[in-house]
């Protein structure tokens, strides 16, 4: 309620007749600085869905291959098909949903491959893949590797510190999950300046509306208030897993999402 009041109070003073800031500058600076980065490392998107589309437009041509695991987030496939890419899915282990990094690399090293998408933790299975497997894919694939950390706040493992180490690494984040702004469509992409520049070439000029920028800014600046909600979700998640596992014939796998 406190954050909503802050948002609505500031919303009264918005110039609704004006176009939004084209690069969401204030929000970009706030988010990037929190991660020890700057505006040359970030693009704000109309949800992380839009940023997935931009990455495919910028780094994959029609007929080139995009690789991910299965099951995984549906939008990787949807935007790959829309953009005419060949979409390749590598099945996860049926016993523990682990990533088959050797099979991913086998496909990624083919000449027409362009992007590997890895949800971390994975949706819908809820698990983290082994960090060393992902690093191996980043180092050996020859592709752009997009690590989608949409559920970061529920597990707090991240590849953000490795952005400066690998020139083919992209991190995706969203305000839709822990920050509860799904209806306002705000996400962000973190990477090195070279990749950011390529994404900006295909970005719509006014992709994030002014109210969404304002709301995301208010939430991010007051995210400490949300910690209790996140901790409650995690506590209830574990309680539900434990109770399901008490039932005969059912097994709930561990989750690091919501």
Secondary structure, DSSP 8 states (H G I E B T S, - for coil): -HHHHHHHHHHTT--TTS---TT-HHHHHHHHHHTT--GGGEEEESHHHHHHHHHHHHH--TT-EEEEEES--HHHHHHHHHTT-EEEEEE--TTT----HHHHHHHHTSTTEEEEEEESS-TTT-----HHHHHHHHHHS-SEEEEE-TTGGGT----GGGTTT-TTEEEEEESSSTT--GGG--EEEE--HHHHHHHHHHS-TT-S-HHHHHHHHHHHHTGGGGHHHHHHHHHHHHHHHHHHTTSTT------S--
